[in-house]
Amino acid sequence: MQTALPTHSNSFGAAIAALMPGSPNPGSLKSSISFGAAIASHMNTLLHPNVLSQSSSAASVTATASSSTTNPAPGTTGLTTAATVTEQAKSAYSFIDSIGFNTHLRYYDTAYGNYPLIKQRLLDLGVRHIRDGGSDPTWIQRTNDLGSVGIKSTIVIDPLIGTGPNASYDMKPPGYDVYSLVKNLVPTGVEAVEILNEFDLIRRNGYSRNGQPVTDANWIAYLRDFTQDTYNAINSDPLTQEIAVIGPSFVYSDSSTLVADLSQWVDYGNMHPYTYPNNPGNGNLQQEIANRSKPFGNQPLIATEVGYPTGSPSSDRPVSETVQSKYIPRMFLENFNNGVYRTFAYEFIDQFANPNNSEANFGIIRYDGTPKPAYTALQSLIGILNDSATSFTPGSLSYSLSGDPQTLRHTLLQKSTGDFYLVLWSELLSTDQVSSQPVTLTLSTPITQATTYLPNQSINPTGQYQAPTQLSLTVPDFPLVVQLSPTGLTQTSEFLTKNQTL
């Protein structure tokens, strides 16, 4: 968010590299960079990004197995039948690995002060990556502690919170240079560092170098030097050069042009594609990606902040907790479909018990520690799709979908077991009511069994169907997962995707 101090933290898993058949074994996050850029070429070719849809009061999904064509529901318009396609899946591991959350572990006077709760909720959710920043001993201990249980951090480097590229950047105490920070202080917890959060907004907050203040006239030069010096420091030692460097984020769109090319000094680009209170797939994401990529060339993008506040009607552009529970999973899926390497939701827990302040209500956990519906929905989605094995090449599924091409979205994933997971949802401006559309899924790949799930309602299956060739589905405005077990499919291990501890 647009905060005075960038205290959010990033982290990256490189499982996206698993999508590249025959790729070498990338031993770290940074080594997967050349593969991450290729992900942007994978887009949803069947469906379109508009935001209108039919509404339905149906709150559940029904499916039937059939070998004959299913007619659309009476009175339904705008339905089309796509030609059969053979689509290569992405690995389920890579999608789960694209999920991260912003935390503020050093905000001790907020809900983050209850560290045992934060740690347990992170573990229960199944998330592997957080974005944070700090320098004090308690923050360092917590960062390493989370790293020891598999939750890795991307650390925002900022002189106002005591970290910088080197001693020439005037830092508040303790004044750690980035090399010492990652090598000596948080070696267990860190997987990436990020350059200055939303610096175009906060540049007047008291930054200086060698005693010379940052001004409107020199902030770009300061930022460019900061980026280059951070990258050079991280890459000066084989022991730290596997730590990825994420470029700076910006608030204002013209900043992406003003700062010019930074691509040689970053491993990933950065963006904050907030759309609240509008839906995640409202048609602006591709434009946002194109604009925010300008300083970073062909480097893959990370969305280090994006989210939805659930404050009172008098707060800034809130959504209800029910709508947040629909948008958060869709946000991760939309970004993944559009080649965004990782997405860090802002944020993990509400900082304060103040419903009139939107900044205090972005969490998927309430201030008192109880989960919001978005937490349980995402927890179920992760539980359904989670796959610990990363060393396989996803296969292909031949199928077709009929539905409203303006709103129907999908993501095709596969686990190392061989099972496909087709995630379907209606992409539209949601309310607390369920908006659904009828969809026919026709399967050309032989399937032994299909199982359906509605993670926003439960982690348990809603139905099972034997040897289906066609499924009649009611697809809501939150994810419907269709697990498809192919007949006689075998998987072969061809390469590893990334650091298997991530």
Steps between C-alpha positions, in 0.01 A plus 500: 500500500597863480661514841766737625732216593534197271484222751350230282709198405527289181611150419521295184475137407626395163270213430380678188806360329326164511294611206798494270557143375861399486625793706805449719488459873473853641659485842360827629237761449728721299607219267144465373490855361540396139197275534281749683483736203361223283196463723354824366439324168250265660159667493144376511427462129146372542358786699479881500543760774168686507294530814130443427317180591170333568401488867364201681391434854653152491745460785633159403654331201337202337660268249378206295695252296371442149609400154242722329485873446340697782266782403547840667260591776175654369523875456879511516662717234853559381613140528760377256671167449874524456682261271683215665850604602797307630642718775820438691441537870714694741618322811276534803814555703588807296162659565518443875857629492379822337298590813650734759388745768613832636573498871626765744685292756661808657169680563499386860213731607263345243352154455843393371625526857340160564773312317396147611159560342649642179738206463230240560255666261767512228578133549133404504435695180778317317670810360875484434590865445466833679610856429627711788780729610689597814832493683444470876598183690144374556412540132821320402420211735146467366614512138748219555249301705246507217773407253584195709145367446498569126350850488752717318514879491555766243644793689436862402825696525439852635736737686211631711464156657873447541615328180666621181737403220811632678614757755474793257122483535405676822318238705321500831654269762611226489601586143563157348634483147306253289790258460550464876127475556440205270827318566537536874168602655214329313668218305225252591207725422588698188443398140483843332550870563286779360596855412314778687122470522300760299791744507336743259243564773727507807814662357445816709499310831858580598728290279857615441837376382830622640302772673338626180118488516293328235294759313250507217793581273727208593273219622527306175881506509489391865266212417708385204818503710318321782388226263842453340687506832262246656535265203880529498521437874283188481697366204843572647516166683406148384340449841246778438464518124218245503286758682269658242472877462154643432474845348319796656124542503324821401168664575481732200487354151737756345775397743544180303615709205693766694742260671616350166654155465593312817493150355874429529483552879190300587393138474128581516284801429239631738145630499207573732191432285229603748148504355283522813202514518490367141545134419847356430438425133337831413699533178781724624759241599661460156538878467645522850751226421607675179551833676671371813738284294661805335794539742563127517525387139430129464544418867193325646272704723408452864187662639641587842175657617136458401191444709154597621402682823189397694437813704174678572307680223661827613852366436684525169345274232426196715355166398310264725675202657297276268614687190859499626477121529409485130756753380812381684512151340402646162773763536768234538358301207467802268856613568632146455318468167654827383857396571552683830771296668380550855222697666520630856157578638481807719475398775488208742316641806309818580739727688246678721138469611388807307243423230500861378866484393544295184874466564418304814269252326686343207567177687347161435506459878315736734680703764387255769670212317188334360511409130290689250325297228788584262743314726294181510425518126869534413598237756264253336619588149863450604409174674326366190776602258810454714767265364830443676669338200657741254698273269262422218394645166128586484308328224216614276122472517269499197162657576254774411289743701169659417398807693498878490833597340482844659521370855611137511859455620710191556839383620621150412738341750643153550648325801787255492243225561378560143165648604393818323327781686288729286414813700198687362339825612276780376702821489267787583427775751379296795254560779414296806265298280628216283509575126528187287488382142439158342808348340543174313840333525557243225796268548697346215777367723373175658417565865449229762342726761405865543469665841364849564585743781377840617788622720311813607253268669708198605816306428287188455378377159155601383465211254674211324428367150629179343644490147338829390521633146296809580421697815221753540625757750365806674803729528475768772693824547751317717720202407349166406771232485448197277748222574545273198676165538620386155483141392839329494709817527858470623738777598874516453748704697695723262625790710468679830316829515693692764623504848293219646505659846286791378 
